[in-house]
Every structure is written in C-alpha cells, then in structure tokens.
C-alpha cells in the first residue's frame, strides 16, 4: 500500500518539489534532500524504503547493501505527518536541473533510472537494484551497469541535470550518451554500442560508447549530467596554484584537442 501524496513543483532551473502530506502519511527521500518543512512533521533515518516489514536483521542488511551498490546513502529519511491536518515538506536537488514527477500506477508499476537520479517518493515505493543483462553494459556503461528500479503504485520524483527531454519509443531505437540517460519504463531494452570508428572514439568528444535504447515505452534524457558539469569545471582549474598554463598556446591547443572548444 502506497501513501497518497499531493505535490507542486516550484522554480525553473533550480526546482523544489513541495509534498503535501495528509495526517499519518509518509514520504521517503534521499539523505540531505529536504529543503524545508512545516511544524508537525517528524523524520528519522531508516535502513531501507519501508515498503515492506523487515523479516530479520539480514533482510535489513541486504536492503542496505543494495543501496550501497547503487552509490546512494546507506539510509533513507522518512518524513511523517504527525499533525491532525495536512502539512508540507519540500525537497531540492544539489545541482541545477529539473524535477521529474512520476505516477508509477500509470507506468506499469515500475521505472528504471540512473542510480543518482532518485529524489523522493511516497512511502510504499520499493527501491531495488536493476542489474542489466548485458555484460557489455557493465564494462562500458559510463554511469555504471547498476541501475535503480522503482516499484509501486504511488508517486515518485527524479532529478535530472539541465533540460529534460521525454521520448516515446514505439518499436524504434535511439542512441544516447550514457550520462544523459535518466531512466525508462518497462518495455525498453538498454544496451551499449560502440561510437563509430576508432578515430571517432578517440577524437569525437562523445565518448567511446553510447547507450542504445529500443522497444516500446518512455525514455527520459537530461542535457547536463552532473559528471559532465564536474568534468568541465575541473578542466578550467589551473594545473597547480599560480600555474600560467591557462593562457598559454600549449594549454589552449590541448583543450582544443580534448574537445573543450
């Protein structure tokens, strides 16, 4: 049983999602995602998503271990409305982008997403690990072959960097930079393909491999993955304190060869 929640998304490029909780309702979120909340809401860090009672210690430990594999925090934070009337709690992501609302009941009850894109969801939503079937994805998937699987019938919210593009596939195929993939519905197959010939792989600036998505369903893409943003920031930092390479001819040529211009 999934808790029923209301929501509204505020802002443009630095978005916040406000969750309206009825008395007794709970929303789960990644650690550190809460922005503000009304008086009357209590919260606690919990091992697991709380979608089903833990049978024993090992059940809890396995669930926590799966979250470690996905690269997320060991704990989820549960926010519960203990007041006699509706209260609001808000969540925001740590870098610029858009918040994607999902109604899992309208998506066949499940959605597969990149491991860092989950923001929050109604209690009762199950968070699990989705290992891709292709070994090639594991070796060359860029963001990793471990994806996160959301299951349930309630509302969940993802965060994506930059602008979000929603693609509907009806039996076709789309090639995507591995970092630009946010997630996809059931019915979409995910694999890795080589990005052109050797010269394109080395100097094309698009990476050596691309994600290949095919089938029938919905795919969400992001224009600015955090890994790309972080890489560009690091490229602009001096090589050492007081370095003069930033304005040199050699430094500029190096950046051009690396696809920075």
Residue, then its C-alpha position, 0 to 999 in steps of 0.5 A: x500500500x502506497x501513501x497518497x501524496x499531493x505535490x507542486x513543483x516550484x522554480x525553473x532551473x533550480x526546482x523544489x518539489x513541495x509534498x503535501x502530506x495528509x495526517x499519518x502519511x509518509x514520504x521517503x527521500x534521499x539523505x540531505x534532500x529536504x529543503x524545508x518543512x512545516x511544524x508537525x512533521x517528524x523524520x528519522x533515518x531508516x535502513x531501507x524504503x519501508x515498503x515492506x516489514x523487515x523479516x530479520x536483521x539480514x533482510x535489513x542488511x541486504x536492503x542496505x547493501x543494495x543501496x550501497x551498490x547503487x552509490x546512494x546513502x546507506x539510509x533513507x529519511x522518512x518524513x511523517x505527518x504527525x499533525x491532525x491536518x495536512x502539512x508540507x515538506x519540500x525537497x531540492x536537488x544539489x545541482x541545477x536541473x529539473x524535477x521529474x514527477x512520476x505516477x508509477x500506477x500509470x507506468x506499469x508499476x515500475x521505472x528504471x533510472x540512473x542510480x543518482x537520479x532518485x529524489x523522493x517518493x511516497x512511502x510504499x515505493x520499493x527501491x531495488x537494484x536493476x542489474x542489466x543483462x548485458x555484460x557489455x553494459x557493465x564494462x562500458x556503461x559510463x554511469x555504471x551497469x547498476x541501475x535503480x528500479x522503482x516499484x509501486x503504485x504511488x508517486x515518485x520524483x527524479x532529478x535530472x541535470x539541465x533540460x529534460x527531454x521525454x521520448x516515446x519509443x514505439x518499436x524504434x531505437x535511439x542512441x544516447x550518451x550514457x550520462x544523459x540517460x535518466x531512466x525508462x519504463x518497462x518495455x525498453x531494452x538498454x544496451x551499449x554500442x560502440x561510437x563509430x570508428x576508432x578515430x571517432x572514439x578517440x577524437x569525437x568528444x562523445x565518448x567511446x560508447x553510447x547507450x542504445x535504447x529500443x522497444x516500446x515505452x518512455x525514455x527520459x534524457x537530461x542535457x547536463x549530467x552532473x559528471x559532465x558539469x564536474x568534468x568541465x569545471x575541473x578542466x578550467x582549474x589551473x594545473x597547480x596554484x599560480x600555474x600560467x598554463x591557462x593562457x598559454x598556446x600549449x594549454x589552449x591547443x590541448x583543450x582544443x584537442x580534448x574537445x573543450x572548444 
